[in-house]
Every structure is written in structure tokens, then in C-alpha cells.
Amino acid sequence: MPRSLTFACTACGNVTSKWSGRCEACGEWNTIVEETPLSTGPEKKTLGATRGARLQLTDLAHEDAPPPRTGSGIEELDRVLGGGLVPASAILVGGDPGIGKSTLLLQAAAGFARKRLTSLYVSGEEASAQVRMRAQRLGLSDAPVKLATATALRDILTTLETEKPDLAVIDSIQTMWSDTVDSAPGSVSQVRAAAHELTQFAKRRGTAVILVGHVTKEGQIAGPRVVEHMVDTVLYFEGERGHQFRILRAVKNRFGPADEIGVFEMTGQGLQQVSNPSALFLSERDTPAPGSVVFAGIEGTRPVLVEFQALVAPTPHSQPRRTVVGWDGGRLAMILAVLEARCGIPFAGLDVYLNVAGGLKIAEPAADLAVATALLSAREDASLDPHTVVFGEISLSGALRPVGQTENRLKEAGKLGFSSAIAPERSKTGGSALTLRPMRDLTQVVGEIFGAG
């Protein structure tokens, strides 16, 4: 029976049964290539009569010892990993070009090597001289890290089998090339084959493998989505080019909490960890101005205080602009609709600009009340008390819903000198020293905070 052909998009990984000039999923041109299977064999509908080995079964009450962990000496990285590096784990790190992925992983490899882990750094994008120059600039030349430059997957696996390192960094997975797959490096088949082989090696030999992945223009890791399912941990390195802050975020972690973040600052000596990100994000906050509100948020297990900045101005265009940086634009439209429908405050004919200071991206719904307060402050040209933090979720009816970990939010705000908080009713304060101003709904916020009808 002839083999059925499948085609995949090299940009987004969408699989189709026929070739076309443009991908129907992402809209990119000339990205459809024929996908070659990883292996071929006899086409059988069953496994045959050969019996396999019986699996060892356990019950849910069976207790296993927690996996051993090794710290890198970089506390922010260890926090995101869940407490340190786990042997035989596969980690995928993605981020924009030039964001600092290679710098971070070179510092991490040096840190693990100084903790007496045999570390091997394989670069498929840079020459050895370039990696050594970076190590000299970062002051890591004395770290016992073994360096290699290669793209042939067979040679890399042979070297790993011989050296048996505790940690192997592969930079990057898109440059790896397997001679068993008939397609170009970076294609869907090649990325999937390389990730599969390296992940299986990690599980078989007990070596922790860190893979660097390129990202698409939407910010997702390029290649098939199945790669993220293969690995144990997926980390995204985020940050704006104009800001010195970098955020390492765990979106998947089988050995620790997801959505945990580590904060770094890009300096001339490399990435420096930030132990108190709240103070850093608020360090550039000058005299309170209309539209400036401090939000007490939670990122993973860490409370973070960040400033929301809003600007509302008459528009010269027929269609008002809605520009958002660091937050969800759809949720901003929802809050504007609630303010108009439930509170009678129109934003028609007004441009709205919203920005999260410091380059941090906020995703939790608890920021709704802070955004609404910033919009009202900007529209009414009235500054909020500079010693007040705001948090709470807004429903479509205009009611305010309590959010989780209120005690941790208030505790972090108290450490940074804030004295009061605007939050929904029924919030569990846990005996906080801050003065809590409970609000029932958005109409009460409009009336009591800004004195508007």
C-alpha cells in the first residue's frame, strides 16, 4: 500500500493532507513542506502474537522520595525550576532573539559546574570563540564547563554517551540535524526527531538536558507543539528591548509550580538576579500622577507590586484607539464596556492607552480593578493616594469578586511602605496592618474614590 503523504507548516506546525502555497492556520507563504515519518516499518493493524513484558503496578498511596535537586547558585533560576535542577529532566527554554537565552544558560551551566556537576554546552549557532568571548565578558572563564560546536545529532549523542555529563545544554534545537530524517534543519520533522532523541537520552542516562528553542512572531516556540509535551519543563524568557528587566516564566513544570517567575536585570556583566522585583518595578515611580495605580499581583507563588499607567485623551480620528502594552486588550475592552454600561461613564470619542511599567506582562484577572481605577483616574484627571494598592476582579454586572492570596498581597505592600488597599468585600485580610477599603461594586469605587455620579 503506498504511503499517504502529509505536509506540515514550518512556521506553526499545522499538518495538512495536501500542499499549498499558503498555510491556512497562520497565513504564512511558502512554509508548507512534506513531512517524513520518523521511522517506517511493516504496516500491521495489531502487535501480533508476541507477548510483551508485564507492567509493574502500584496504588495511589505508594510514596516515592522527592527527586534530588541541585542548585545553580542563581536563586531566581532555581525558583522557576521548582527548587533546583532535577536529574534526567528535559527543559525547553524559549524567547525572542537577543533577549539573553544563551547568556542565562551559560551562566547557569557555569553555576552547576561549580556545584560539581559535569556540564556540557553544545552550540549550534555560534563558534567556540564567540562562546568563550561571552564567558570572558561574564567572568566565567574559570568555570569547568566543556564546550562543543556541532549540529549533527548523531555526533552529539555519541559525545554525550561517551562523556556522560550531568547537564547538557543544546543551543538550539532548531539547528540540530538528524540524518534519519529527510528534511532541512529547523523543519517540523527535524525538530521533533531531535527533541525526541535528546529527551529519550535524558531519561535513559540520567542526564539533565536543556534545549533552547526559537519563537515565532506570536511569541510561541517554533516547531511542532508536541515538543512542549515531550519535555518536563517549558520556560519562556520575556522582556522588552527598551527595558533592562527580563522575566523567566515557567509555563509548564512537572517538578514544581507553573507560572512561577524569576526576575533578572540585563547589565554589562550579564544577567543579574533581582531578589525584590516589587521595589525594582516601582523604583522609577515619581510623583503620583493621574492614571498611575499600583497593583498588588501574584506571579506563581510570589507577590509582585507593579504600576499600571493609563492615559485617556480626546481622539482626532473617527475610530478611537485602544493601545495596550503588557495586558490583554480584550479584557480592557470588557472593562470599558462595564464602566459605560454599569457606571454611566462613556469612553466614546476618547483614545485609551494602557501600559504596565517595567515590561512585565500581567495575565491574572485580579488586575481588573487596578485597570478600571487607572482609567477613571486618567479620565477624571485625579491622582490616587500614592500609598494605596488596588486589586480585585470585575464581573460583567459591575460587582467585585475577591481574589486569592489576599494576605500575601497585603504583606508585600506593607513591606514596601504602602498603608491602605482598595479591594473587594469579603477579602480575607489575615489581620493585615494595612487599612482596607472594601468595595462592593464598581459604582461604589466611582462614587467614593473619585466622587463621580
Phi, psi and omega in degrees: 000129181294148181286133178285137182273140173232149182233145182227151178272127180286347181271315184241349178087005180294135184253131178229169181264356179217158181275147174211161182286336183231137179287129180288338184277310185251348177084004180283150180261147174056041177243001181274123178229156177289136183260125179263132179296154181296324180206154179237152181200186179296134182277096179241146180273346178225173179278354180091192185270351182290129181273142177267180179282146179284136182283149176273122185254143176228164178263173184289339181277357181292131183254131176245149178292143178298148182294142177292148182230149176236126179280150181267350188087351175256100189298325180293321177292316179297325178298315182292325179287350180098013180126356180143182182275131179261131178301148178064021178264151177245123186237133178246125181242122180239159179175166180295158177297136178077009183282338179119020181297310182295323178296314180297315184288330174293319175295321179293317179299320178294321179295317178292324180296324178288343173268018175070030169262132177291114186245135180234127181246116180249119181251127176255359183247331184239154175283164181299324181297323179293319179294320179295321178298320177295319179296322178295319180295327181272357181073035184246013185297333182275356181286136182281062179260129177274136188240141176212153175235119182196157174233347180283117184297323181296319179292322181294315180296322177297318178295319179295321177296325182282314185283329183051058182284160173280332181220134176231125177254124180248114184235096008229172183291334180287343179266353181287144183227125178254130182283355177271354181242127184268073175200170186283154175301141183092349179286168183301315182295318182294316180297317180294318180294316181295317179296321180296313182295317181290323178293318177295324177296319179300317182288327185281322187254356179078016179268131174281128184242128176248121181254133174265131181238138174287162178239156176277179180292342175276355179093001178271152179295128183291151181104185181292144181293341182295338179298321179293334177281332181291318189277166180274327185224136176239121180243139175245132177260112187247161176159154177265144181299327182279352180248151178273354182276143176230137182245122173260114187242133176268114177264346175207135179203113178281350182241014181186182182288141173277164181066013173286147181234151169236138185250131179231158176238127180279120180233179177292339178261021179101201182272122177255132181287148181247111184281333180235081185294331181299314179296326181288319180292335180260004185292331182266013181278114182271206178303132182306136181231159176303136180093358181258121181222138178266126181255131176264101185249174177233123175244106185070245176252005187251128173283136182226129175261130184218154183261128170265133179240127180235148176222127179237123184217151176300140183265139173274358184256163178288331179248114181299148181268145175231101184246127184231135175232118177091005179215173183278123180294327178294323179288329175297317178299323179295317181293321177298321178293321179293319178299323181281318186281321186263333184248352179070026179253106184278147173240015177292137182078012181235132171282139181237125177238132181228134183220140172261117185293143176092355180084007178282144177256123182256133182237345187282145180294346180296347179277358183303311184293323177296321179293315179298320179294320178295320179295316178295320179297319180290321183289321181273356181056046182232127181279144176274157177305124184294347181257024183242135172252156185226138172199153180154153179260140182252130176269170181293339177278354183093355179286155179256132181253139176296153179240165183282162176055042179298322181299318180293323178297314182292324179295317178295320178295321179295324179295331182265011173094009178279146187246344182216163182216139173258118186213164178294157173296160180067018175282138181275104185277334179067031179070035180291151179281348180287149175280116183267130176252091183288139180237137181278313181210180183290330178297321177295322177298316181297318184285316187275326184274319186247356177065027180261153180280000000 
